[in-house]
Amino acid sequence: MSRTTIGVIGGGQLARMMYEPAIKLGIGLRLLAEGPDVGAAQIFKDVMVGDYTDEATVKSFASNCQIITFDHEHVPTWILRGLVAEGKLVRPGPDALQHAQDKLLMRRRLTTSLDAPAPKWQACADAAELRAFGAEIGFPIIAKASRGGYDGHGVWKLDGPADTGIPFEQALTESAGEKVEIIGEEFVDFARELSVIVVRSPSGQAVVYPVSETIQRNGVCRETITPAPGLSDEQAAGITRLGLDIADELQITGVLAVELMQRTDGSVVVNELALRPHNTGHWTIDGAHTSQFENHLRAVLDLPLGDPRARDPWCVMVNILGGSNQDLPSELLHCFARDPKLRVELYGKDVRPGRKVGHVNCYGDDLAEVRARAEHAARYLGGEIREG
Ligand code: ADP
């Protein structure tokens, strides 16, 4: 092999967005894709189609790569441990990655090793234990499947003991399988959600991006505002410290996104961790000196990390959610004519209602104006509005 090749497991938009910085860094990227037409497979030159839960497939894929990294966190850790045992560089490694796969493990580790702020929580073996937990701390409570959740699937708000009956048990089994562990959590009546993105290299260098406010709709991230409006310097510094501490404790390589809930008194609790480039960091592509994708690759390669600071006072990212319009590029004429500073990224995915099919970034000095531009463009591209 004449040049360094990083193998990316998973063919979604996160792998796709690693491609541009890889070109700039002169790095080869190989893809293990779920199918021939997924978003990243449309642009990677070196694609293997296969099942990332099959050991032989993953091994054969990895044999032509120096380093393995990820578009998602779902590769079974036992397969990755096998690769590590054979001397392959897996970044982030399985010991760290498991904390993004298993919410119960994450809660235990952050509570015991770091005393990181968390909602009240308890591992619950079954619905009866959830009822007892709810009776102890007071309903409503949140129940979560420890594994297999995404975009709000696998998270339930239970208003009282009656909600833990058979329909809930069925939903739990359907969402996450028979042997899933359940976490009972205090229902945090949060004022807003925040996210902080940390990138850490194997040598221990770490950079932190400004904290973002994240706005979800129906369990899906809709918008981020960076920096989070109204966050005091002290609060921002506390969240930055928390992100760095978690990255260091788990010895993470690459991007760590820490999703947080902020209470009305300003304090925060950790919601969950992601160990890959994250939707709440897409603003960095156009809004920061170094994007999360470039810094992820730099970390994976153990290169010095790039400046994470924002270029403009405000950057707003809005996801484009699929609507009735299948041909997204045909809508660009209107959007670009209206706003020369608009930045658009389309993921090459089949459009389905509510599916994330791209995002827009807008930046500038006036938050209200920047938000209005970004929201207009994303809604126009998603087919929600037709003119204006
Ligand atoms: P997912 O795996 O789908 O991302 P999360 O754990 O992030 O699941 O939860 C999805 C959403 O549910 C969060 O963004 C938040 O809005 C809400 N949520 C999660 N935990 C709690 C909690 N303890 N209290 C209140 N809302 C919560």
Boltz pocket constraint, residues with backbone or C-beta under 6 A from the ligand:
constraints:
  - pocket:
      binder: B
      contacts: [[A, 119], [A, 142], [A, 144], [A, 149], [A, 150], [A, 151], [A, 152], [A, 153], [A, 154], [A, 155], [A, 185], [A, 186], [A, 187], [A, 188], [A, 189], [A, 190], [A, 193], [A, 216], [A, 219], [A, 259], [A, 271], [A, 272]]
      max_distance: 6.0
